[in-house]
């Protein structure tokens, strides 16, 4: 496995939910109730000791892992903003 796959393998529904609950209150009031996938990726990378500037090689694997994890969290919905 490459480093992106190793980090993505650690993404669980529980971990994503904890991050969403931690990040959501920090949102601008107009954006409350949501957290961007970019914010989740940056937070996961920080937890693994990587800087946000190192994000590119991780983006696809982490996006896929986060989307899959969100499907397994009751009450969560992934909305593609792209």
C-alpha positions in Angstrom: 0.0 0.0 0.0 1.2 3.5 -0.7 1.0 6.3 2.0 -2.4 7.6 0.8 -3.9 4.1 1.0 -2.5 3.6 4.4 -4.0 6.8 5.7 -7.4 6.1 3.9 -7.5 2.7 5.5 -7.7 4.4 8.9 -10.8 6.3 8.0 -13.8 5.0 9.9 -17.4 6.2 10.3 -16.6 6.9 14.0 -13.5 9.0 13.1 -15.3 11.0 10.5 -18.2 11.6 12.8 -15.8 12.9 15.6 -14.2 15.2 13.1 -17.5 16.6 11.8 -18.7 17.2 15.4 -15.4 19.0 16.2 -15.2 21.1 13.0 -18.9 22.0 12.5 -19.1 24.5 15.4 -16.1 26.3 14.0 -17.9 27.1 10.8 -19.1 30.6 9.9 -22.7 30.8 11.1 -24.0 30.7 7.5 -22.2 27.3 7.0 -23.3 25.6 10.2 -24.6 22.2 9.7 -21.9 21.2 7.2 -18.2 20.6 7.0 -16.4 20.5 3.6 -14.6 17.4 2.5 -11.5 19.6 2.2 -11.6 20.4 5.9 -12.0 16.7 6.7 -9.1 15.8 4.5 -6.9 18.5 6.1 -7.9 17.4 9.6 -7.2 13.7 8.8 -3.8 14.6 7.4 -2.9 16.7 10.4 -3.8 13.8 12.7 -1.4 11.6 10.7 1.4 14.2 10.8 1.1 15.6 7.3 0.8 19.3 6.4 -2.1 20.6 4.3 0.4 21.4 1.6 1.0 17.7 1.2 -2.7 17.0 0.4 -2.6 16.3 -3.4 -1.4 12.7 -3.3 -4.0 11.9 -0.6 -7.0 13.6 -2.0 -8.6 10.9 -4.1 -8.1 8.1 -1.6 -9.3 10.1 1.4 -12.3 11.5 -0.5 -13.4 8.0 -1.4 -12.9 6.8 2.2 -14.8 9.8 3.7 -17.7 9.4 1.3 -17.9 5.7 2.1 -17.7 6.3 5.9 -20.4 9.0 5.8 -22.8 6.5 4.2 -22.5 4.4 7.4 -23.2 7.2 9.8 -26.9 7.6 10.8 -28.1 11.1 10.1 -25.2 12.1 7.9 -25.4 12.9 4.3 -22.6 13.5 1.8 -23.6 16.3 -0.6 -21.3 16.8 -3.6 -20.6 20.5 -3.8 -18.8 20.1 -7.1 
